[in-house]
Amino acid sequence: MEESPKPLNNLAGAAISAGVATLLYLLTTTIGAKLALTPLEGGSLATRLSVVVRSALLAVGTGATMIFGVVALGLVLLTIKQINQNKKTE
């Protein structure tokens, strides 16, 4: 039978995941601000493609931020659950 991860390991993973999420958030907001300040001119195909690439870049950054944030939250909640279970069994 496999042993469940220890609460301290969960919190270490949560801290790492939260740190990555914070860095991704800062990176995404910086990229979004720079792209917003750079206007696109013209109606050519290249202009439309650049809009799609910009949108995809921001979507990937936001999605990755959300994934790491949810993982950090899940690990914290798992730690709380394990601590409560340990208190009930003692």
Summary of the structure (lengths in Angstrom):
residues: 90
radius of gyration: 20.2
end to end distance: 20.8
largest distance: 70.1
contacts: 209
relative contact order: 0.17
helix: 84%
strand: 0%
